[in-house]
Amino acid sequence: MKMVILTSAFPPEAEGAATHLPELAQSLQERGHRVQVVAVVNRQEIRDSYPFRVRRISRSQFPLVRDARILMHLIRAARKSQ
């Protein structure tokens, strides 16, 4: 199954959920699911080495632009799903 996790808490954020979401996504990936994370974060330029795709969207963008980018990523993911 293809899954998209939309979150506002993902490393390097220090929130509780941010520490658990990579583990959840990796666990789902190991069970045969194709996982993609769309994260609204403070810093966008981070390089990840996760076994799943991470799309970071800057929280500092104008809200309408930010929300449009989130929606665009979700629509793309939905089109690629079965």
C-alpha positions as a Markdown table, in Angstrom:
| # | Residue | x | y | z |
|---|---|---|---|---|
| 1 | Met | 0.0 | 0.0 | 0.0 |
| 2 | Lys | 1.2 | 3.5 | -0.7 |
| 3 | Met | 1.0 | 6.0 | 2.2 |
| 4 | Val | 1.6 | 9.7 | 2.7 |
| 5 | Ile | 2.2 | 11.0 | 6.2 |
| 6 | Leu | 1.5 | 14.7 | 6.5 |
| 7 | Thr | 3.1 | 16.2 | 9.6 |
| 8 | Ser | 4.3 | 19.4 | 11.2 |
| 9 | Ala | 6.6 | 17.5 | 13.5 |
| 10 | Phe | 9.6 | 15.8 | 11.9 |
| 11 | Pro | 13.4 | 15.8 | 12.7 |
| 12 | Pro | 15.3 | 17.9 | 13.4 |
| 13 | Glu | 12.3 | 19.3 | 15.3 |
| 14 | Ala | 12.5 | 18.4 | 19.0 |
| 15 | Glu | 8.8 | 17.6 | 19.6 |
| 16 | Gly | 7.7 | 14.2 | 20.8 |
| 17 | Ala | 6.0 | 13.2 | 17.5 |
| 18 | Ala | 9.1 | 14.3 | 15.6 |
| 19 | Thr | 11.1 | 11.6 | 17.2 |
| 20 | His | 8.5 | 8.8 | 16.6 |
| 21 | Leu | 7.4 | 9.6 | 13.0 |
| 22 | Pro | 10.6 | 8.4 | 11.3 |
| 23 | Glu | 10.4 | 5.1 | 13.3 |
| 24 | Leu | 6.7 | 4.7 | 12.2 |
| 25 | Ala | 7.5 | 5.4 | 8.6 |
| 26 | Gln | 10.4 | 3.1 | 8.6 |
| 27 | Ser | 8.4 | 0.3 | 10.2 |
| 28 | Leu | 5.7 | 0.7 | 7.6 |
| 29 | Gln | 8.3 | 0.6 | 4.9 |
| 30 | Glu | 9.8 | -2.6 | 6.3 |
| 31 | Arg | 6.4 | -4.2 | 6.2 |
| 32 | Gly | 6.2 | -3.6 | 2.4 |
| 33 | His | 4.4 | -0.3 | 2.2 |
| 34 | Arg | 5.7 | 2.6 | 0.1 |
| 35 | Val | 5.9 | 5.6 | 2.4 |
| 36 | Gln | 6.3 | 9.3 | 1.7 |
| 37 | Val | 6.5 | 12.0 | 4.3 |
| 38 | Val | 5.4 | 15.6 | 3.7 |
| 39 | Ala | 6.7 | 17.7 | 6.5 |
| 40 | Val | 6.1 | 21.3 | 7.3 |
| 41 | Val | 9.2 | 22.4 | 9.1 |
| 42 | Asn | 11.3 | 25.4 | 10.1 |
| 43 | Arg | 14.4 | 24.3 | 8.1 |
| 44 | Gln | 14.0 | 23.0 | 4.6 |
| 45 | Glu | 17.6 | 22.4 | 3.5 |
| 46 | Ile | 18.3 | 19.2 | 5.5 |
| 47 | Arg | 19.7 | 16.1 | 3.8 |
| 48 | Asp | 18.1 | 12.9 | 5.0 |
| 49 | Ser | 19.2 | 9.3 | 4.7 |
| 50 | Tyr | 15.8 | 7.7 | 5.4 |
| 51 | Pro | 14.7 | 4.7 | 3.3 |
| 52 | Phe | 11.5 | 6.6 | 2.4 |
| 53 | Arg | 11.0 | 10.0 | 0.6 |
| 54 | Val | 10.8 | 13.1 | 2.7 |
| 55 | Arg | 9.4 | 16.3 | 1.2 |
| 56 | Arg | 10.0 | 19.4 | 3.4 |
| 57 | Ile | 7.9 | 22.5 | 3.1 |
| 58 | Ser | 9.1 | 25.6 | 4.9 |
| 59 | Arg | 6.8 | 26.8 | 7.6 |
| 60 | Ser | 8.0 | 30.4 | 7.0 |
| 61 | Gln | 6.4 | 30.7 | 3.6 |
| 62 | Phe | 3.3 | 32.8 | 3.1 |
| 63 | Pro | 0.4 | 30.6 | 4.4 |
| 64 | Leu | -1.5 | 30.5 | 1.1 |
| 65 | Val | 1.7 | 29.5 | -0.8 |
| 66 | Arg | 2.6 | 26.9 | 1.9 |
| 67 | Asp | -0.8 | 25.4 | 1.8 |
| 68 | Ala | -0.9 | 25.2 | -2.0 |
| 69 | Arg | 2.5 | 23.4 | -1.9 |
| 70 | Ile | 1.2 | 20.9 | 0.6 |
| 71 | Leu | -1.9 | 20.3 | -1.5 |
| 72 | Met | 0.2 | 19.9 | -4.6 |
| 73 | His | 2.3 | 17.2 | -3.0 |
| 74 | Leu | -0.8 | 15.4 | -1.7 |
| 75 | Ile | -2.4 | 15.4 | -5.1 |
| 76 | Arg | 0.7 | 14.1 | -6.7 |
| 77 | Ala | 1.0 | 11.3 | -4.2 |
| 78 | Ala | -2.7 | 10.4 | -4.7 |
| 79 | Arg | -2.3 | 10.2 | -8.4 |
| 80 | Lys | 0.6 | 7.8 | -8.1 |
| 81 | Ser | -1.3 | 5.6 | -5.7 |
| 82 | Gln | -3.3 | 2.6 | -6.8 |
